Amino acid sequence: MTYLQGIKGGDLPGTYLLVGANNSPGPTPVGLVYQGPLDAVARDGVSGSGVWSTVAVPDSFAAAGTSVYGPDNLGAGQANLVGAYTRNLNGASPTPEDPAIVGFAYTGAVDGSSADGWRSVQGITQLGTPGTYTFVHSVDGGLAVGNADNADVDDLTGYFSLSSTAFIVDLETGAQTLIRYPGQRDPLVTHTAYGIWDNEDGTYTIAGGSGERLKRGNSRVDSGEAYLIDYDSVTGRFSHYTSFAYRNRERTDLISHFEGIYRTKRGAYRLPATSVALNRKGDAAIASVVTVKRNKQGDFKSDAHWRDLKVTRSSDQEASVLTTANSQFGQVTVGFANYPDGNGGLTPLDFVAQPPLT
């Protein structure tokens, strides 16, 4: 199963650089890169008339698998790629010295063939210890963002509750900077950084989510909102932190998260978002593209424009019931959809959508 996880523009008009992995949630993912147009050509079960390449971190990393999360096209067949690789711990619990998942950053040929272009990235947590799980999600303008996590299990859902430390990493030096959020934060509040955009004026805008870790006895998630924050790479200052609830608080039982970021020529930001209900009455995952503008003072306007994506399977127009929006470039959104299989289960497929956007 192919998971599309990141997108940027290609070298030629109408072409794109897509990244992802086969079997991305599993222990042995295979990294993928696609270069070409988003067309309906299919050959031997493979979509697109462009070029697909498999990507893997070097053997010296002792990885079980590689997953590519974000690209940045440098032109002339060169790119920055970021993501994570899994490690086989042979049943042992992960530790800072023996992590389960480690991030990576890469600069070189788009197909990953530049052997000296790879760097392992193990994030440092707020406690000052290396993370047992590190994910580098997005890269732009020489900086990448990700999370260093120490994993536990939610009492409510049984899924991982990642006590996350969001960080920036400089691809040239490997230096890490913790993202500083306003105010004194409760230890139960966690932050993710999934998208970064170079504003080409020395500042970067970072997108992700902030929320409380789930606790026993909660029937719903009381806190879980997407956010934007600016970073000045010259002064090191963070500013303009703004949170965004699903459809500007139209529903309070959904937690929302920005999965990536794109900036238009007019300075507006398009954010692929996933909103999830966790209320014991049934889970729902809604994919949206959110447009955020700034006011004259440079702050983000909190009244965002939300456009939910209605994703249908091309073969029979069946509607997806669980959908995520993973990355955005221009009008194009890539993500993941799940369709009823008629037997009480779901059939997963990735998707590429080009909805009309403001």
C-alpha positions in Angstrom: 0.0 0.0 0.0 1.4 3.4 -1.1 1.1 6.3 1.3 1.6 9.8 -0.2 3.0 12.1 2.6 4.6 15.1 1.0 4.4 17.3 -2.2 6.3 20.2 -3.7 6.6 21.6 -7.2 8.7 19.9 -9.9 11.4 21.4 -12.2 8.9 22.0 -15.1 5.4 23.6 -15.0 2.7 21.1 -14.3 5.1 18.6 -12.7 5.5 17.7 -9.0 7.8 16.1 -6.5 5.8 13.5 -4.4 7.2 11.5 -1.5 5.9 8.8 0.7 6.4 5.1 1.4 5.0 1.6 0.8 3.6 0.2 4.1 4.4 3.4 5.9 2.7 2.5 9.3 4.5 -0.9 9.4 7.9 -1.8 10.7 9.6 -2.1 7.3 8.4 0.8 5.1 10.0 1.4 1.7 10.6 5.1 0.9 9.2 6.4 -2.4 9.8 9.5 -4.6 7.8 10.5 -7.7 8.9 13.1 -10.3 6.4 14.1 -12.9 2.9 15.2 -13.8 -0.3 14.3 -11.9 -1.9 12.5 -14.8 -4.2 9.5 -15.3 -1.5 7.3 -17.0 -1.2 3.9 -15.4 1.5 1.3 -16.3 1.8 -2.1 -14.7 -0.4 -1.0 -11.8 1.7 2.2 -11.2 0.1 5.6 -11.5 1.6 8.6 -13.3 3.7 9.0 -16.4 6.7 10.3 -14.4 9.5 8.4 -12.6 9.1 6.5 -9.4 12.2 5.7 -7.3 12.6 3.7 -4.1 14.6 5.5 -1.4 16.4 4.0 1.6 18.8 5.4 4.2 22.3 4.0 4.0 23.1 0.5 5.3 25.3 2.0 7.9 22.1 3.3 9.7 21.1 -0.3 10.4 17.5 0.5 9.4 14.6 -1.9 9.0 12.7 0.5 6.8 12.5 4.1 5.4 9.6 6.5 5.2 9.9 9.9 3.4 7.7 12.6 4.8 8.7 15.9 3.1 10.6 17.1 0.1 12.1 20.5 -1.0 12.9 20.7 -4.7 16.3 22.4 -5.2 16.2 22.2 -9.0 18.4 20.5 -11.5 17.6 17.0 -10.2 18.5 17.9 -6.6 16.3 17.9 -3.5 16.2 17.9 0.3 14.3 15.0 1.7 13.3 14.4 5.3 11.6 11.5 7.1 12.2 8.7 9.5 13.6 5.2 9.6 12.6 2.2 11.7 15.0 0.0 13.7 14.6 -3.6 14.7 14.9 -3.8 18.5 14.2 -7.6 18.6 11.4 -7.1 21.0 13.2 -4.8 23.4 11.7 -1.6 24.7 13.1 1.5 23.1 15.5 3.7 25.1 17.3 7.0 24.3 20.4 4.9 23.6 18.4 2.3 21.5 15.6 4.2 19.8 12.8 2.6 17.8 12.4 5.3 15.1 15.0 7.9 14.1 14.6 10.9 11.8 16.8 11.7 8.8 17.7 14.6 6.5 19.1 14.2 3.0 20.5 16.5 0.4 21.4 15.2 -3.0 20.0 13.6 -6.1 16.2 13.4 -6.0 16.3 9.6 -6.1 18.3 9.3 -2.9 21.4 8.0 -4.6 23.9 10.6 -3.2 25.5 8.4 -0.5 27.2 11.3 1.3 23.9 13.3 1.5 22.4 11.5 4.5 22.2 12.7 8.1 20.6 10.8 11.0 18.5 13.1 13.3 17.6 12.0 16.8 15.6 14.7 18.4 16.3 16.1 21.9 13.3 16.3 24.2 12.5 19.1 26.7 14.1 16.9 29.4 17.4 17.1 27.5 17.4 13.4 26.6 17.4 11.9 23.1 13.9 10.8 21.9 13.0 7.2 21.6 10.9 8.2 18.5 12.0 11.0 16.1 10.0 12.1 13.1 11.3 14.8 10.7 8.1 15.9 8.9 8.8 18.9 6.6 11.6 20.9 5.0 11.8 24.2 3.3 14.6 26.7 2.8 17.3 24.7 4.5 15.4 24.1 7.7 13.2 21.2 8.8 10.8 20.6 11.6 9.9 17.4 13.5 9.2 15.8 16.8 11.2 14.0 19.4 8.8 11.7 21.3 8.7 9.5 24.4 5.8 7.2 23.8 3.1 6.0 26.2 -0.4 4.6 25.6 -3.6 6.6 25.9 -6.0 5.4 28.6 -8.9 6.4 26.3 -7.9 5.0 22.9 -5.2 2.5 23.5 -3.1 4.3 20.9 0.3 5.9 21.5 0.2 9.2 23.4 3.3 10.9 22.3 4.7 13.4 24.8 6.2 15.4 22.0 9.0 18.0 21.8 8.7 20.0 18.6 12.0 21.1 17.1 13.7 22.8 14.1 16.9 21.3 12.6 19.3 23.0 10.3 20.1 20.7 7.4 23.6 22.1 6.8 24.8 22.0 10.4 22.5 19.5 12.1 21.9 22.0 14.9 18.5 21.7 16.7 16.3 24.5 18.1 13.4 23.7 20.3 10.2 25.5 19.3 9.2 27.9 22.1 5.5 28.3 22.6 3.9 31.2 24.5 3.1 30.9 28.2 3.9 28.3 30.8 2.6 25.0 29.4 1.1 22.2 31.4 3.3 19.0 31.2 0.2 17.2 29.8 0.1 19.5 26.8 2.0 18.3 23.8 3.0 20.0 20.5 3.7 18.7 17.0 5.4 20.5 14.1 4.4 19.0 10.8 5.0 21.8 8.3 7.5 24.6 7.6 7.5 27.3 4.9 10.4 29.7 4.1 8.9 33.2 3.7 12.1 34.3 2.0 12.6 37.3 4.3 14.6 35.5 7.0 11.4 34.2 8.7 9.7 30.8 8.5 6.1 29.8 9.4 5.6 26.5 11.2 2.3 24.5 11.3 1.2 21.7 13.6 -1.0 21.0 16.5 -1.2 21.5 20.3 -3.3 19.4 22.7 -3.7 17.6 25.9 -2.7 14.0 26.3 -5.8 11.9 26.9 -6.5 11.0 30.5 -8.6 8.2 32.0 -12.2 9.3 32.5 -12.4 11.8 29.7 -15.3 11.2 27.3 -13.9 13.6 24.8 -10.8 15.6 24.0 -11.2 19.1 25.6 -8.1 20.5 24.0 -6.6 19.9 20.6 -6.2 22.6 18.0 -4.1 23.3 15.0 -1.6 26.2 15.2 0.7 28.5 13.2 3.8 30.2 14.6 6.6 32.3 13.1 10.3 31.8 13.5 13.0 34.4 12.8 16.1 32.5 11.8 18.3 35.6 12.4 17.2 36.5 15.9 15.9 33.1 17.0 12.6 34.7 18.1 9.2 32.9 17.9 6.1 35.0 17.4 2.5 35.2 16.3 1.4 31.9 17.8 -2.3 31.4 16.8 -4.5 28.3 17.3 -7.3 27.2 15.1 -10.3 25.0 16.0 -12.2 23.0 13.4 -14.4 25.4 11.3 -13.7 28.2 13.9 -15.3 26.2 16.7 -18.3 25.0 14.8 -17.9 21.6 16.6 -16.2 21.3 19.9 -15.8 17.5 19.9 -13.1 17.5 17.2 -9.4 17.9 17.6 -7.7 19.5 14.6 -4.2 19.4 13.3 -2.3 21.1 10.5 -0.4 18.4 8.5 1.6 20.7 6.2 1.8 24.3 4.8 1.9 26.2 1.5 2.2 29.9 1.0 0.5 31.6 -2.0 2.0 34.4 -4.0 -0.3 36.8 -2.2 0.9 35.7 1.2 -2.0 33.6 2.3 -1.3 30.1 3.8 -3.0 26.9 2.8 -2.9 24.3 5.4 -3.9 20.6 4.8 -5.8 19.7 8.0 -7.1 16.6 9.6 -9.8 16.8 12.3 -10.6 13.7 14.4 -13.5 13.0 16.8 -12.6 10.9 19.9 -15.8 10.7 21.9 -16.5 7.0 22.3 -19.5 7.4 20.1 -17.5 6.7 17.0 -14.4 8.0 15.4 -14.5 10.4 12.4 -11.6 11.8 10.4 -12.3 14.8 8.2 -9.8 16.2 5.7 -9.8 19.9 5.0 -7.8 22.7 3.4 -7.6 25.8 5.6 -6.8 29.2 4.3 -5.2 31.7 6.8 -4.4 35.3 6.0 -2.5 37.9 8.0 -3.8 41.3 9.2 -2.0 44.6 8.6 0.1 44.1 11.8 1.4 40.8 10.5 -0.6 38.6 12.9 -2.5 35.6 11.7 -6.3 36.2 11.3 -7.9 33.6 13.6 -11.1 33.5 11.5 -9.8 31.0 8.9 -11.6 29.6 5.8 -12.2 25.8 6.1 -12.9 23.7 3.0 -13.7 20.1 3.8 -12.6 17.6 1.1 -15.2 15.2 -0.2 -13.0 12.4 -1.4 -14.5 9.6 -3.5 -12.9 6.5 -5.1 -12.5 7.0 -8.8 -13.6 3.4 -9.7 -17.1 3.6 -8.2 -17.5 7.0 -6.6 -17.7 5.5 -3.1 -17.1 8.2 -0.5 -14.3 7.9 2.0 -15.4 7.6 5.6 -12.0 8.3 7.2 -9.8 10.9 5.4 -6.6 12.7 6.2 -5.0 15.6 4.3 -1.2 15.1 4.4 0.4 17.8 2.3 -0.3 20.8 0.1 1.3 22.5 -2.9 -0.6 25.1 -4.9 -4.1 23.8 -5.5 -3.0 20.1 -5.0 -3.7 18.2 -1.8 -2.4 14.6 -1.2 -3.7 12.4 1.6 -5.2 9.1 2.6 -8.7 7.8 2.4 -10.6 4.7 3.7 -13.6 3.2 1.9 -16.1 0.7 3.2 -15.3 -2.8 1.9 -18.8 -4.2 2.3 -17.7 -6.6 5.1 -17.5 -4.2 8.0 -14.0 -3.2 7.2 -12.2 -0.5 5.3 -10.1 -0.4 2.2 -7.3 2.2 2.4 -6.1 4.2 -0.7 -4.1 7.4 -1.1 -5.6 10.3 -3.1 -4.6 13.4 -5.0 -7.2 16.2 -5.0 -7.3 19.6 -6.7 -10.3 21.4 -5.2 -11.0 25.1 -6.0 -9.4 27.1 -3.2 -9.5 30.8 -2.1 
